[in-house]
Amino acid sequence: MPHKETQTSGTKRTTTNTADDRFLIFVHPELEWPKSQDDYSGVPFYATVVHQCFPESPIKAGYINRKGDEVIPPRFDDAGDFSEGLAPVGVGGLCGFIDLAGAFVIEPRFRNVEEFRCGLAAVSEDGDNYGYIDRTGRWVIPPADILAFSFAEGLAVIGRWEPSGIEVFYGVIDTVGNMILPIEYAWVGSFHEGLARVEDQHEEWGYVDASGQTVIPCQFESAGNVSEGIAGVRTEAGFGYIDRLGQWVIRPSFQGGSEFRGGLAPARINDKWGYIDPEGSFMIPPKFRSAEPYSEGRAAITTNDDFCNIWFIDRAGKVVTRRPFMEAKPFRHGLAFVVDDGTIGYINRAGRYVWRGWNVPHK
């Protein structure tokens, strides 16, 4: 969310939507952090023996803000990201939801939970039957023998095992449980910009709209989410991009590709990845071993097969991080979660750590 400036007693200050200002951390209470955060000589040792030293390691989850300050102390057995002001957390084998202060709004009573989207969360009390609750914990869509996924754009994907128990078929419901798309597809993706990708029982992909109507018939070998009005699809001729009506915007001429973000998309040619514009021209030359879509002006790339070799680049293709990482998640609200040689942490857009801890088991 954008920053909003308010004035109090003639003094200007900047405030942030606190719902966005919570980042999940995992810590081991029995592992002390070095007095100097520049001393990481013991990190690989701790990272490799933590499970042996503590076979039932008391890993706890908590939250920091964008500055790296601890705002909800690590005390949960498991936890997920905040969404719509609430976060799923686990205590003693059951899950509930906390608010921004860390207080339980919905007490732990569920075996499985998803994050809140569109005011609803998919949950299960027995681990088999799923339904949807509102922010008070009240059932809005009663539990049934289905698989349930988070809502997006007012619609949610659900699945059901076919009678033999071998395959799952998927469909779509609205926020009151009305069936929008019948449960008959091999897969249904979440809705993006009014369209969802679907796979039929012949392993071909197409797109449906929010009313459940087929907009682009199933015909592709694979299909990606619509982003900025364009979707990447694969045919026998290669990988290309279509518009919302199924017309080619960029003819299939690549080995692979991914979503457009901010006018750029990763694309692969001659076994190298670069970034193209909506006309299919490379704006960042294909020179990477792998490349991810941009998020908040930063994209994760690798240059070789080294184990620790993930870097972030800016929109000009310039590397903005000081060191490579073993794992890296996309930037979200100004920070990215990263894993390097023995530590986990969050970096800002300049590539500097705002929080860093031992590499204990984490999501």
C-alpha positions in Angstrom: 0.0 0.0 0.0 1.2 3.5 -0.6 2.4 5.7 2.2 0.0 8.2 3.6 1.2 11.5 5.2 -0.7 12.9 8.1 -0.1 16.1 10.2 -0.2 16.3 13.9 0.5 19.5 15.8 2.2 21.0 12.8 4.7 18.0 12.6 4.6 15.9 9.4 5.0 12.2 9.8 4.7 9.2 7.6 2.4 6.3 8.5 2.0 2.9 6.9 -0.9 0.6 6.6 0.1 -1.8 9.4 -1.6 -4.7 7.8 1.2 -4.7 5.2 3.9 -4.1 7.8 4.2 -7.6 9.2 6.8 -10.1 8.1 7.0 -13.7 9.3 10.2 -14.9 11.1 11.3 -18.2 12.5 13.8 -18.5 15.4 15.3 -21.1 17.7 15.3 -19.7 21.3 18.3 -21.8 22.2 20.6 -20.5 19.5 22.3 -17.2 20.4 23.0 -14.6 17.6 26.6 -13.3 17.5 27.2 -10.0 19.3 28.5 -8.7 16.0 26.2 -9.3 13.0 29.3 -9.2 10.8 30.7 -12.4 12.4 29.1 -15.4 10.7 31.9 -17.8 11.1 29.7 -20.2 13.2 26.7 -20.1 10.9 27.3 -23.2 8.7 28.0 -25.2 11.9 24.7 -24.2 13.5 22.8 -24.6 10.3 24.0 -28.2 9.7 23.7 -29.6 13.2 20.7 -27.8 14.6 18.5 -30.9 13.9 21.0 -33.2 15.5 21.4 -31.0 18.6 17.7 -30.3 19.0 15.8 -33.3 17.4 12.6 -31.7 18.7 13.8 -28.2 18.1 11.5 -25.5 19.6 11.3 -23.4 16.5 9.0 -20.5 17.1 7.3 -18.1 14.7 6.8 -14.3 15.2 6.7 -11.1 13.2 8.8 -8.1 12.4 7.9 -4.8 10.8 9.4 -3.3 7.7 12.3 -1.8 9.7 13.2 -5.2 11.1 11.8 -4.5 14.6 10.2 -7.4 16.4 6.5 -6.5 16.8 5.0 -9.9 17.7 7.4 -12.0 19.7 8.1 -15.5 18.4 5.8 -17.8 20.4 3.8 -19.7 17.8 4.5 -23.3 16.6 3.7 -22.3 13.1 2.4 -19.3 11.3 1.6 -17.7 7.9 1.6 -14.3 6.4 -0.8 -11.5 7.3 -3.6 -10.9 4.9 -6.5 -8.4 5.4 -5.2 -7.7 8.9 -5.2 -11.3 10.2 -2.6 -14.1 10.1 -3.0 -17.9 10.6 -0.9 -19.3 13.5 -0.5 -22.7 15.0 -0.4 -23.6 18.7 -0.4 -27.2 20.1 -1.4 -28.7 16.7 -4.4 -26.5 16.1 -4.6 -23.3 14.1 -6.4 -19.9 14.7 -6.0 -16.3 13.6 -4.3 -13.4 15.3 -4.6 -9.6 14.7 -1.8 -7.1 14.1 -1.1 -6.9 17.9 -0.7 -10.7 18.1 -4.0 -11.3 20.0 -6.2 -14.2 18.9 -9.3 -13.1 17.0 -10.3 -16.6 16.2 -9.1 -19.2 18.8 -7.2 -22.3 17.5 -9.6 -25.0 16.6 -8.7 -25.9 13.0 -6.4 -28.6 11.7 -5.8 -26.7 8.4 -6.2 -23.1 7.4 -5.6 -20.8 4.5 -5.1 -17.0 4.6 -8.0 -14.6 4.5 -9.0 -13.4 1.0 -12.1 -11.4 0.1 -13.1 -11.6 3.8 -13.1 -15.4 3.9 -10.6 -18.1 4.8 -10.7 -21.8 3.8 -10.4 -24.0 7.0 -10.9 -27.5 8.1 -11.6 -28.7 11.7 -11.0 -32.4 11.0 -8.4 -32.2 8.2 -10.8 -33.8 5.6 -13.8 -31.5 5.3 -13.3 -27.9 4.2 -15.4 -24.8 4.3 -15.0 -21.0 4.6 -15.3 -18.8 7.7 -15.6 -15.0 8.0 -13.4 -12.8 10.2 -15.3 -13.7 13.3 -14.8 -17.4 12.8 -18.5 -17.9 11.7 -19.1 -20.5 9.0 -20.2 -18.8 5.8 -19.8 -21.8 3.5 -20.3 -25.0 5.7 -17.6 -27.7 5.6 -18.0 -30.4 3.0 -15.9 -33.2 1.5 -13.9 -30.9 -0.7 -10.5 -29.4 -1.2 -10.7 -25.6 -0.7 -8.4 -22.8 -1.8 -8.2 -19.1 -1.1 -10.5 -16.6 -2.8 -9.3 -14.3 -5.5 -11.4 -11.6 -7.2 -14.5 -13.0 -5.3 -14.1 -16.6 -6.6 -12.4 -19.7 -5.1 -11.2 -22.9 -6.6 -12.5 -26.1 -4.9 -11.7 -29.7 -5.7 -13.3 -33.1 -5.1 -11.9 -36.6 -5.4 -13.6 -38.7 -8.0 -15.2 -42.0 -6.8 -12.1 -44.2 -7.4 -10.0 -41.8 -5.2 -7.3 -41.6 -7.9 -7.9 -38.2 -9.4 -9.2 -34.8 -8.2 -11.4 -32.6 -10.4 -11.8 -28.9 -9.8 -14.4 -26.2 -10.1 -15.1 -22.6 -8.9 -17.6 -21.2 -6.3 -18.5 -17.6 -5.3 -18.4 -16.1 -1.8 -21.8 -17.6 -0.8 -21.0 -21.1 -2.2 -22.8 -20.9 -5.5 -21.2 -23.1 -8.2 -19.8 -20.9 -10.9 -17.7 -23.5 -12.8 -18.6 -27.2 -12.5 -16.2 -29.6 -10.8 -15.0 -31.3 -14.0 -11.6 -29.8 -14.8 -8.2 -31.5 -14.2 -7.0 -28.1 -12.9 -8.2 -24.6 -12.4 -6.0 -21.7 -11.5 -7.0 -18.7 -9.4 -8.5 -15.7 -11.2 -6.3 -12.9 -12.4 -7.7 -9.9 -14.2 -11.1 -11.6 -14.6 -9.8 -14.8 -16.2 -8.6 -18.2 -14.8 -6.6 -20.8 -16.7 -8.1 -24.3 -16.8 -6.9 -27.7 -17.9 -9.4 -30.1 -19.4 -9.3 -33.9 -19.1 -7.3 -34.1 -22.4 -4.4 -32.1 -20.8 -5.1 -29.0 -22.9 -5.3 -25.5 -21.4 -7.7 -22.6 -22.0 -9.4 -19.8 -20.1 -12.7 -19.1 -18.4 -14.2 -15.8 -17.2 -15.8 -14.9 -13.8 -19.2 -16.2 -15.0 -17.8 -19.6 -15.8 -18.0 -19.2 -19.5 -15.2 -20.4 -21.8 -13.4 -17.4 -23.3 -10.5 -19.1 -24.9 -11.1 -22.8 -25.6 -8.6 -25.4 -24.3 -6.0 -25.8 -27.0 -2.6 -25.1 -25.4 0.1 -27.4 -24.0 0.4 -25.1 -20.9 -1.0 -21.7 -19.9 0.0 -19.0 -17.4 -1.9 -16.4 -15.5 -3.1 -13.3 -17.2 -1.0 -10.3 -16.2 -1.2 -6.8 -17.6 -3.7 -8.1 -20.1 -1.3 -10.8 -21.5 -0.9 -14.5 -20.8 2.0 -16.8 -21.7 1.1 -20.0 -23.4 2.9 -23.0 -25.0 2.1 -24.7 -28.3 4.0 -27.1 -30.4 5.7 -24.1 -32.1 7.0 -22.8 -28.8 6.2 -20.3 -26.1 4.3 -17.0 -26.8 1.8 -14.6 -25.5 -1.9 -14.0 -26.2 -4.4 -11.3 -25.2 -7.7 -11.7 -23.3 -9.4 -12.9 -26.5 -6.8 -15.5 -27.4 -5.2 -13.4 -30.2 -1.4 -13.6 -30.5 0.4 -10.6 -29.1 3.8 -12.2 -29.3 4.0 -15.3 -31.6 5.5 -18.5 -30.1 9.2 -18.0 -30.7 10.7 -18.7 -27.2 11.7 -21.8 -25.3 9.9 -20.6 -22.2 8.5 -17.5 -20.5 6.6 -16.2 -17.5 4.3 -13.3 -16.4 4.6 -9.7 -17.4 5.2 -7.3 -14.4 5.8 -3.6 -15.0 6.1 -4.1 -18.8 8.7 -6.8 -18.6 8.6 -10.6 -18.7 11.2 -13.4 -18.4 11.7 -15.2 -21.7 14.1 -18.0 -22.7 15.9 -18.4 -26.0 19.0 -20.4 -26.9 18.9 -21.8 -23.3 19.4 -18.4 -21.8 16.9 -16.1 -20.0 16.4 -12.4 -20.5 13.5 -10.0 -20.2 11.2 -8.9 -23.1 8.7 -6.0 -23.6 5.1 -6.5 -24.7 6.2 -6.5 -28.3 8.6 -9.4 -27.7 11.8 -7.5 -28.0 14.6 -8.2 -25.4 15.1 -5.2 -23.1 17.5 -7.2 -21.0 19.6 -9.5 -23.1 19.2 -13.3 -22.6 22.3 -14.1 -20.4 20.9 -15.7 -17.3 20.6 -19.4 -16.4 17.2 -18.7 -14.8 15.0 -15.6 -14.3 11.8 -14.8 -12.3 9.1 -12.2 -12.9 9.7 -8.7 -11.5 8.1 -7.7 -8.2 8.3 -4.1 -6.9 11.0 -3.4 -9.5 13.3 -6.3 -8.5 13.7 -9.7 -10.1 15.6 -12.8 -9.0 18.1 -14.4 -11.5 20.9 -17.0 -11.5 24.0 -16.9 -13.7 25.3 -20.5 -13.3 24.7 -23.8 -11.6 26.3 -22.9 -8.3 24.3 -23.8 -5.2 24.3 -20.3 -3.8 23.7 -18.2 -6.9 20.5 -16.1 -6.7 20.9 -12.4 -7.3 18.4 -9.6 -7.6 18.5 -7.2 -10.5 16.7 -3.9 -11.2 14.7 -3.0 -14.3 17.8 -2.1 -16.2 19.3 -5.5 -15.5 21.9 -4.2 -12.9 22.6 -6.4 -9.9 21.5 -4.7 -6.7 22.4 -7.2 -4.1 25.9 -7.5 -2.5 25.9 -11.3 -2.2 24.2 -14.3 -3.8 21.5 -16.4 -2.0 20.5 -20.0 -1.9 16.8 -19.1 -1.8 14.9 -15.9 -2.4 11.2 -15.0 -2.5 9.8 -12.1 -4.4 9.7 -8.6 -2.9 6.6 -7.8 -0.9 5.9 -4.4 0.7 9.5 -3.5 0.3 11.3 -6.6 1.7 12.3 -10.0 0.3 12.9 -13.1 2.3 16.3 -14.7 1.5 18.4 -17.7 2.6 22.2 -17.7 2.3 25.0 -19.9 3.8 23.4 -20.7 7.2 21.1 -17.7 7.7 17.6 -16.5 6.9 16.5 -12.9 6.7 14.8 -10.1 5.0 16.6 -7.6 2.7 15.3 -4.2 1.4 15.4 -3.0 -2.2 19.0 -1.9 -1.8 20.0 -5.4 -0.9 20.7 -4.6 2.8 19.5 -6.8 5.6 16.9 -5.4 8.0 16.6 -8.7 9.9 18.8 -11.8 10.0 18.8 -15.0 12.0 20.0 -18.6 11.9 18.8 -20.8 9.1 16.3 -22.8 11.2 13.3 -24.7 9.6 11.1 -22.2 7.9 8.4 -21.8 5.3 
